[in-house]
Amino acid sequence: MRLLSRSALPLLALDVALGLLAWWAAFWLRFNLDVPPEFARLARISSPWCALGVAAGLVLRRVDRQVWTYIGLAEFRQLAGGVLLGSVLTAVAVLMLRLPDFPRSVLLLQPVLAFLLMGAARGAWRSFAERSQHVQGGRPVVIVGSLNDAASALRALKGSQRWRPVGIVSPLAGERGRTLQHVRVLGAIDDLPDVCAEADASTALLASPPGSDERRQALLLAAEAHITLLTLPRPDEWLTAESSGPRKIELEDLLGRVPVALDVAGLAELFSGQVVAVTGAGGSIGSELCRQIARFGVGRLVCIDVSEYAIYQLEQELRQAHPQMQGVYYTGNVREYERLQAILCQHRPTVLFHAAAYKHVPLMEELNEVEALRTNVLGTLNAARAAAGCGARRFVMISTDKAVNPTNVMGASKRLAELLVQAVAAQEPGTEFVSVRFGNVLGSSGSVVPLFTRQIETGGPVTVTHPEIVRYFMTIPEAAQLVLQAGLVGKSGQIFVLDMGEPVKIVELARMLIRLSGKTEQEVPITFSGLRPGEKLFEELLADDETTEPTPHAKLRISKTASPLPDVSAVVQWIEGAGALPESGALRSWLRAQVPEYAPREDALRT
């Protein structure tokens, strides 16, 4: 490795010259600007050694490699270390020369003066560079957030030819009137419409943290004043070309999900070069699992889904994003054990993620109850047995918060599936069987967000079942990442509960989506249709200390709920013998016998 590059020579020469200037200035200050001839001779004799010491110190501390245009505190600390090292080398050289009556105070003054001169040169260079890059044009934009939040936004906009910050609105009253990087705090969040009008700005950039009250407040004000809201890209968007600058605000930015801290080394060890299989790979969670797994250098990814179109879309996406990855794509139904077993035994995956399921509560509550049992119960049993039969090390089932004290067929079927997974785990010690529960996922198929979006696009009304109904939400990537983490740390038979954060009122979610569309509730009304069959006002995730145990990962907890394991063969026999259209009340009575905590409505039992 070269110690010194040619491109660094001019700036290093300038630094050495400034170091020599500081050397002579130290003599002048020592003798009050009147250096006697004998000491001037000492200064001339020692100057070459000073130059060598300064150069050596700066090079050894890599100061010569600094880019002055982007100088910051880290570079100034590096400069201080280089100057200090250079002064020590200079002092050693001078003392070895044994110059008579050499004023040692010069050795203390020189590094201080050298640091000031070199720092001033760098500061002047950066100021000139910023002034030459400053563009008077660009669209005016108002920054929303405290000065601490606005600082990062202003740094991101520096040198931008598209945007020109004209003001800041801060939630902190004490910051009003102050300035940051020549941009003044013009008011509070409530003043956003007036500030934008006075500054002739039709755009505001949200610098406050995701999920903060300031973001929601700004959203309500911006929709009425027809102000476009932008935000800076999230860290997971930095590598995408289209996300290099501010983008329009999305629902995820308002809900405020903290990025997941993954055990990257552990997951890389689990997946790198291995065969991994995913059922339900074409669905919202399954496809995101495939994307995340592909990032860890999987040797072969086996994707299985019942939908031909979904598996085709996934194939096209993964081949473009990961051309080096070996992916195999199967259409297949988890209800068909022979097909599933043949696929898994051919590829012998190390890990199987089971995401195939029916999850729509109202659809599974009426007319389709037996389909929920066949797919969610028998399909899970087939996947678990096939995984054990082909020698998989781990099996991870995707469950739901609706499996906790279920009131509907879908939730009860998933709870029964969890129990069957535990039963298989007791029979198959060679495979680690884990289940993972989480709540609603933003943007997943069948969720309220796509439904509300379509209703808003058609002018409304937006239908909410009840004004007090609340749900837990997380983003699709976050859910997939936590499933991977649970698969890594889980022990056989455990059920993991994900920390879903704070619940969100569905009516508030609808209001935020309406405002994100640039409309108001007067333009797109909200109506309440009443709770649907099997629907709860509150979902019980049970991620508390009474019902769960902590894990090393802050967002993963282990459920402590214990239920008697079902008779697997009896469960299979009943479902297979129930016929194509079993009587609804009988099905629910049988399901309640298998899942004691299942509490359907009394009228549902009588139908």
C-alpha positions in Angstrom: 0.0 0.0 0.0 1.4 3.4 -1.0 2.0 5.7 1.9 1.6 8.9 -0.1 -0.3 9.4 -3.3 0.7 12.0 -6.0 -2.6 13.7 -5.9 -2.0 14.5 -2.2 1.4 16.2 -2.8 0.1 19.8 -3.5 -2.1 20.0 -0.3 0.6 18.3 1.8 3.1 20.9 0.5 0.7 23.6 1.5 0.4 22.1 5.0 4.1 21.9 5.4 4.5 25.5 4.3 1.9 26.5 6.9 3.8 24.5 9.5 7.0 26.4 8.6 5.1 29.7 8.9 3.9 28.6 12.3 7.5 27.8 13.2 8.7 31.3 12.3 5.6 32.8 13.9 6.5 31.0 17.2 9.9 32.6 17.1 8.4 36.1 16.5 5.9 35.7 19.3 8.6 34.4 21.6 10.7 37.6 21.1 7.8 40.0 20.6 8.3 40.3 16.8 12.0 41.3 17.2 14.0 38.1 16.8 17.7 38.6 17.7 20.2 37.5 14.9 21.5 34.5 16.8 18.0 33.1 17.3 17.1 33.8 13.7 20.1 31.6 12.8 18.7 28.9 15.1 15.3 29.2 13.3 16.9 28.8 9.9 19.0 25.7 11.0 16.0 24.0 12.5 13.5 24.8 9.8 14.3 21.8 7.6 13.8 19.5 10.6 10.5 21.2 11.4 9.3 20.7 7.8 10.3 17.0 7.9 8.6 16.5 11.3 5.4 18.2 10.1 5.3 16.2 6.9 6.0 12.9 8.7 3.3 13.5 11.3 0.6 14.4 8.7 1.5 11.5 6.5 1.5 8.9 9.3 -1.9 10.2 10.5 -3.2 10.1 6.9 -4.0 13.8 7.0 -2.7 14.2 3.5 -5.7 12.1 2.2 -8.4 14.4 3.4 -10.8 16.0 0.9 -10.9 19.7 2.0 -14.3 20.4 0.3 -16.0 18.1 2.8 -14.0 18.8 5.9 -15.7 18.1 9.2 -15.1 17.5 12.9 -13.7 14.0 12.3 -11.1 15.5 9.9 -10.2 18.2 12.3 -9.6 15.6 15.0 -7.4 13.7 12.6 -5.5 17.0 11.7 -5.0 17.6 15.4 -3.4 14.2 15.8 -1.2 14.7 12.8 0.0 18.2 14.0 0.7 16.8 17.5 2.7 13.9 16.1 4.6 16.2 13.9 5.5 18.5 16.8 6.8 15.5 18.8 9.0 14.4 15.9 10.2 18.0 15.4 11.0 18.4 19.1 13.0 15.1 19.0 15.0 16.2 16.0 15.8 19.7 17.4 16.8 18.3 20.8 19.1 15.8 19.0 20.8 18.7 17.2 21.8 20.1 20.6 21.4 23.7 19.5 22.7 26.0 22.2 20.2 28.3 23.9 17.3 27.0 21.8 14.0 28.6 23.1 11.9 25.5 24.0 8.7 27.6 24.3 8.8 27.6 20.4 8.2 23.8 20.5 5.0 24.4 22.4 3.8 27.4 20.4 4.4 25.9 16.9 1.8 23.1 17.0 -0.9 25.5 18.3 -0.2 28.0 15.5 0.1 25.2 12.9 -3.2 23.8 13.8 -4.9 27.2 13.7 -3.4 28.0 10.3 -4.1 24.6 8.7 -7.6 24.6 10.2 -8.3 28.1 8.9 -7.1 27.0 5.4 -9.5 24.1 5.4 -12.4 26.1 6.6 -11.8 28.8 4.0 -11.6 26.1 1.3 -14.9 24.5 2.3 -16.6 27.9 2.6 -15.5 28.8 -0.9 -16.5 25.4 -2.3 -20.0 25.6 -0.7 -20.5 29.2 -2.0 -19.5 28.1 -5.5 -22.0 25.2 -5.3 -24.8 27.2 -3.9 -27.7 27.5 -6.3 -30.1 30.3 -6.0 -32.8 28.5 -8.1 -34.7 25.4 -7.1 -38.2 25.0 -5.7 -38.7 26.6 -2.2 -39.3 24.0 0.6 -40.1 24.4 4.3 -38.5 22.0 6.7 -40.8 20.5 9.4 -39.0 19.4 12.6 -36.8 20.6 15.5 -33.4 22.1 14.8 -31.8 18.8 15.7 -34.0 17.0 13.1 -33.7 19.8 10.5 -29.9 19.7 10.6 -29.7 16.3 8.8 -32.3 17.4 6.3 -30.4 20.6 5.5 -27.2 18.6 5.0 -29.0 16.3 2.6 -30.3 19.3 0.6 -27.0 21.1 0.5 -26.0 21.6 -3.1 -29.3 20.4 -4.4 -30.4 22.1 -7.6 -34.1 21.0 -7.2 -34.8 22.3 -3.7 -34.1 25.5 -1.8 -34.8 25.6 2.0 -36.6 28.8 2.9 -37.7 28.2 6.4 -38.2 25.8 9.3 -41.3 25.1 11.4 -40.4 23.6 14.8 -42.5 22.0 17.5 -40.3 23.6 20.2 -41.4 27.1 21.1 -37.9 28.1 22.3 -36.4 27.6 18.8 -38.6 30.2 17.1 -36.5 33.0 15.6 -33.3 31.0 15.6 -31.3 30.1 12.5 -29.6 27.0 11.3 -27.3 27.1 8.3 -28.8 30.5 7.4 -32.3 29.1 7.4 -34.6 30.6 10.0 -37.3 29.0 12.2 -40.4 30.9 11.1 -43.0 29.3 13.4 -44.6 26.3 15.0 -46.1 23.3 13.2 -49.5 24.9 13.4 -48.1 27.8 11.3 -47.1 25.5 8.4 -49.8 26.8 6.0 -49.1 30.5 6.8 -45.3 30.0 6.6 -45.6 28.2 3.2 -47.8 30.9 1.9 -45.5 33.7 3.0 -42.4 31.9 1.6 -44.3 31.0 -1.7 -43.6 27.3 -1.0 -46.0 24.6 -2.0 -43.8 21.8 -0.6 -42.8 20.8 3.0 -40.1 18.3 3.9 -40.7 16.2 7.1 -37.5 15.9 9.1 -39.2 14.8 12.3 -38.8 11.1 13.2 -41.2 8.5 11.6 -44.3 8.0 13.7 -44.0 11.4 15.5 -47.0 13.5 16.3 -45.4 16.3 14.3 -45.7 14.2 11.1 -49.4 13.5 11.6 -50.1 17.1 12.5 -48.3 18.3 9.4 -50.3 15.9 7.3 -53.6 17.2 8.6 -52.6 20.8 7.9 -51.0 20.1 4.5 -54.0 18.4 3.0 -56.3 21.4 3.7 -53.7 23.9 2.4 -52.8 21.7 -0.6 -49.1 21.4 0.5 -47.1 18.5 -0.9 -45.3 16.6 1.8 -41.9 15.0 1.2 -39.5 13.0 3.4 -36.0 11.7 3.1 -35.5 8.1 2.0 -35.3 5.4 4.7 -32.0 3.6 5.2 -33.3 0.5 3.3 -34.0 2.8 0.3 -30.5 4.4 0.0 -29.2 1.9 -2.5 -32.1 2.4 -5.0 -31.4 4.9 -7.7 -34.9 6.4 -7.6 -34.6 7.2 -3.9 -31.5 9.5 -4.0 -33.5 12.6 -2.9 -36.6 13.5 -1.1 -39.7 11.4 -1.9 -43.4 11.6 -1.2 -44.4 10.6 2.3 -46.0 7.2 2.7 -48.1 5.6 5.4 -45.1 3.7 6.9 -43.5 7.1 7.6 -46.4 8.1 9.7 -46.7 4.9 11.7 -43.0 5.1 12.8 -41.6 1.5 12.8 -38.1 1.4 14.1 -35.7 -0.6 11.7 -35.1 -4.2 12.8 -31.6 -5.0 14.1 -30.7 -8.4 12.5 -28.1 -10.9 13.5 -26.6 -10.6 10.1 -23.7 -12.9 10.8 -25.9 -15.6 12.2 -28.4 -15.4 9.3 -25.6 -15.5 6.8 -24.2 -18.6 8.4 -27.7 -20.2 8.4 -28.5 -19.3 4.7 -25.3 -18.8 2.9 -24.8 -21.6 0.3 -27.7 -23.6 1.7 -31.0 -24.7 0.2 -34.0 -22.9 1.6 -37.7 -23.5 0.7 -40.7 -21.2 1.1 -44.3 -22.2 0.8 -46.8 -19.5 -0.1 -43.8 -17.8 -1.8 -46.0 -15.7 -4.1 -47.9 -14.0 -1.2 -47.1 -10.8 0.5 -45.0 -12.3 3.4 -43.7 -15.3 1.4 -42.4 -13.1 -1.4 -40.7 -10.7 1.0 -39.1 -13.7 2.8 -37.7 -14.8 -0.6 -36.3 -11.3 -1.1 -34.7 -11.2 2.3 -33.3 -14.7 2.0 -31.8 -14.0 -1.4 -29.8 -11.2 0.2 -27.9 -13.6 2.4 -26.4 -15.6 -0.5 -28.6 -18.6 -0.4 -27.3 -21.5 -2.5 -30.7 -22.5 -3.9 -34.2 -21.0 -3.2 -37.1 -23.3 -3.6 -40.3 -21.3 -4.1 -43.7 -23.0 -3.9 -47.1 -21.4 -4.4 -50.6 -22.4 -5.6 -51.0 -19.4 -7.8 -49.4 -19.6 -11.2 -49.4 -15.9 -11.7 -47.9 -15.1 -8.3 -45.0 -17.6 -8.7 -44.4 -16.3 -12.2 -44.1 -12.7 -10.9 -41.8 -13.8 -8.2 -39.6 -15.6 -10.7 -39.3 -12.6 -12.9 -38.4 -10.3 -10.0 -35.8 -12.5 -8.3 -34.1 -13.4 -11.6 -33.6 -9.7 -12.3 -32.6 -8.7 -8.8 -30.4 -11.8 -8.1 -29.2 -13.3 -11.4 -26.5 -15.3 -9.7 -28.9 -17.1 -7.4 -30.3 -20.5 -8.3 -34.0 -20.3 -7.9 -36.5 -23.0 -8.6 -40.3 -22.2 -8.8 -43.0 -24.7 -8.3 -46.8 -24.4 -8.5 -48.2 -26.7 -5.8 -50.7 -26.9 -3.1 -49.7 -27.6 0.5 -52.8 -29.7 0.8 -51.3 -32.3 -1.5 -48.7 -34.1 0.7 -47.2 -36.2 -2.1 -46.4 -33.3 -4.3 -44.9 -31.3 -1.4 -42.9 -34.2 -0.2 -41.5 -34.9 -3.7 -40.4 -31.3 -4.1 -38.7 -31.1 -0.7 -37.1 -34.5 -0.9 -35.6 -33.6 -4.3 -34.0 -30.4 -3.0 -33.6 -31.3 0.7 -33.7 -27.7 2.1 -32.0 -26.8 5.3 -34.8 -24.5 6.3 -38.5 -24.4 5.3 -40.6 -21.3 5.8 -44.3 -22.1 5.7 -46.2 -19.0 4.7 -49.0 -20.7 2.7 -52.4 -20.0 4.4 -55.9 -18.6 4.1 -56.0 -15.4 6.2 -59.1 -13.4 5.3 -61.3 -13.5 8.4 -64.8 -12.8 6.9 -64.2 -15.1 3.9 -63.2 -18.0 6.1 -66.0 -17.3 8.6 -68.9 -18.1 6.3 -69.2 -20.6 3.4 -65.4 -21.4 3.4 -64.8 -22.8 6.9 -63.7 -26.2 5.7 -61.2 -24.6 3.3 -59.5 -22.8 6.3 -59.1 -26.2 8.0 -57.8 -28.0 4.9 -55.2 -25.3 4.1 -54.3 -23.8 7.4 -54.4 -27.1 9.5 -53.8 -30.0 7.1 -51.5 -27.9 4.8 -49.4 -27.0 7.8 -49.3 -30.6 9.0 -48.2 -31.7 5.5 -45.5 -29.1 5.4 -44.1 -29.9 8.8 -44.1 -33.7 8.1 -42.5 -33.2 4.7 -39.8 -30.9 6.2 -38.9 -33.6 8.8 -39.0 -36.3 6.3 -36.5 -34.6 4.0 -34.1 -33.8 6.8 -34.6 -30.1 7.2 -32.9 -28.6 10.2 -35.5 -25.9 10.8 -39.2 -25.4 10.1 -40.8 -22.0 10.6 -44.5 -21.5 10.4 -46.1 -18.0 9.9 -48.9 -17.6 12.4 -51.1 -14.7 13.4 -52.3 -12.6 16.4 -55.8 -13.9 15.6 -54.7 -17.3 17.0 -54.7 -15.7 20.5 -58.1 -16.4 22.1 -59.6 -16.7 18.7 -63.2 -15.7 18.0 -63.2 -16.7 14.3 -62.6 -19.8 12.3 -59.4 -18.4 10.6 -57.8 -17.6 14.0 -58.8 -20.9 15.5 -57.5 -22.8 12.5 -54.1 -21.1 12.9 -54.1 -21.9 16.6 -54.8 -25.5 15.8 -52.0 -25.4 13.3 -49.6 -24.2 16.0 -50.6 -27.1 18.2 -50.0 -29.6 15.4 -46.6 -28.1 14.7 -45.8 -28.7 18.4 -47.1 -32.2 18.2 -44.9 -32.9 15.2 -41.9 -31.3 17.0 -42.4 -33.9 19.8 -42.3 -36.7 17.3 -39.4 -35.4 15.1 -36.4 -34.4 17.3 -34.2 -34.0 14.2 -35.9 -30.8 13.1 -36.4 -27.5 15.0 -40.1 -26.5 14.7 -41.0 -22.9 15.4 -44.1 -20.8 15.0 -44.1 -17.0 14.7 -47.2 -14.8 15.4 -47.6 -11.2 14.2 -50.4 -8.8 13.4 -51.5 -7.0 10.3 -48.9 -6.1 7.7 -49.2 -2.9 5.8 -49.9 -3.4 2.1 -50.3 -7.2 2.3 -53.0 -8.8 0.2 -56.4 -8.6 1.8 -55.3 -5.9 4.3 -57.3 -2.7 4.9 -54.7 -0.4 3.3 -55.2 -1.5 -0.3 -59.0 -1.5 0.2 -59.0 2.0 1.6 -56.7 3.2 -1.2 -59.1 1.9 -3.8 -62.1 3.5 -2.0 -60.3 6.9 -1.9 -59.4 6.7 -5.6 -63.1 6.3 -6.4 -64.1 9.2 -4.2 -65.2 7.2 -1.2 -66.8 6.5 1.1 -64.1 4.8 3.1 -65.8 2.0 5.1 -64.6 1.3 8.7 -66.4 -1.4 10.6 -66.3 0.4 14.0 -65.0 3.8 15.3 -63.1 2.1 18.2 -61.6 -0.8 16.3 -57.8 -1.0 16.7 -55.1 -3.2 15.1 -51.4 -3.8 15.3 -49.4 -3.0 12.2 -45.9 -3.5 10.9 -44.3 -3.3 7.4 -43.8 -6.3 5.2 -40.0 -6.1 5.3 -40.0 -5.8 9.1 -42.3 -8.8 9.5 -40.1 -10.9 7.2 -36.9 -9.9 8.9 -38.3 -10.8 12.3 -39.5 -14.2 11.0 -35.9 -14.9 9.8 -34.5 -13.9 13.2 -37.0 -16.1 15.0 -36.1 -19.0 12.7 -32.4 -18.5 13.6 -32.8 -18.4 17.4 -35.9 -20.5 18.0 -35.9 -23.9 19.8 -38.2 -26.7 18.8 -41.8 -26.2 19.9 -41.6 -22.5 20.7 -44.1 -20.0 19.6 -42.7 -16.5 19.0 -44.6 -13.3 19.4 -43.4 -10.2 17.6 -43.4 -6.8 19.2 -45.9 -5.0 17.0 -45.5 -1.6 18.8 -48.5 0.4 19.6 -52.0 -0.4 18.2 -53.5 2.0 15.7 -57.1 3.0 15.4 -58.4 1.9 12.0 -60.4 5.2 11.7 -57.1 7.1 12.2 -55.4 5.0 9.6 -58.2 5.9 7.2 -57.9 9.6 7.9 -54.1 9.5 7.3 -54.6 7.7 4.0 -57.2 10.3 2.9 -54.9 13.1 3.8 -52.0 11.4 2.0 -54.1 11.4 -1.1 -54.3 15.2 -0.8 -58.0 15.2 0.1 -60.0 15.8 3.3 -62.8 13.9 5.1 -65.3 16.4 3.6 -64.2 15.2 0.1 -63.9 11.5 1.0 -66.2 10.7 3.9 -65.7 7.8 6.4 -68.7 5.6 7.1 -69.0 2.8 9.8 -70.5 -0.5 8.6 -70.5 -2.5 11.8 -68.3 -5.4 13.0 -68.1 -8.3 10.6 -68.7 -12.0 11.6 -65.8 -13.2 13.8 -64.2 -9.7 14.1 -62.8 -8.3 17.4 -62.5 -4.7 18.4 -59.0 -5.4 19.9 -56.5 -8.1 18.7 -54.6 -9.8 21.6 -50.9 -10.1 20.7 -50.0 -10.9 24.3 -46.4 -9.6 24.1 -46.3 -8.8 27.8 -44.3 -10.2 30.8 -47.2 -12.3 32.1 -47.7 -14.4 29.0 -44.4 -14.2 27.2 -40.7 -14.5 28.0 -38.0 -12.1 26.6 -35.3 -13.2 24.1 -31.9 -11.6 23.3 -33.7 -9.8 20.5 -35.8 -6.8 21.7 -38.6 -7.4 19.2 -39.0 -11.1 19.8 -40.7 -12.8 22.8 -41.6 -16.4 23.5 -45.2 -17.3 24.3 -45.7 -19.2 27.6 -49.2 -20.4 26.7 -49.5 -24.2 27.1 -52.3 -26.3 25.8 -52.8 -30.0 25.5 -51.6 -31.3 22.2 -54.2 -32.7 19.9 -54.4 -36.2 18.6 -52.9 -35.7 15.1 -54.5 -38.7 13.5 -57.9 -37.8 14.9 -57.6 -34.3 13.5 -56.7 -35.5 10.1 -59.5 -38.1 10.1 -62.2 -35.6 11.1 -61.2 -32.9 8.5 -60.9 -35.5 5.7 -64.2 -37.0 6.6 -66.0 -33.7 7.0 -66.9 -33.6 3.4 -67.0 -30.8 0.9 -69.7 -28.8 2.7 -69.9 -29.7 6.4 -72.5 -28.2 8.6 -71.2 -24.9 10.0 -72.3 -25.4 13.6 -70.8 -28.9 13.8 -67.5 -27.7 12.4 -67.3 -24.9 15.0 -68.2 -27.3 17.8 -65.5 -29.7 16.8 -63.0 -26.8 16.4 -63.8 -25.5 19.9 -63.1 -29.0 21.3 -59.7 -28.9 19.6 -58.9 -25.3 20.6 -60.5 -24.7 24.1 -59.8 -20.9 24.0 -61.8 -20.6 20.8 -65.0 -18.6 21.6 -67.3 -18.2 18.6 -70.5 -16.3 18.7 -73.4 -18.4 20.0 -75.4 -17.7 16.9 -72.6 -19.1 14.8 -72.7 -22.4 16.7 -76.4 -22.7 16.0 -76.2 -22.2 12.2 
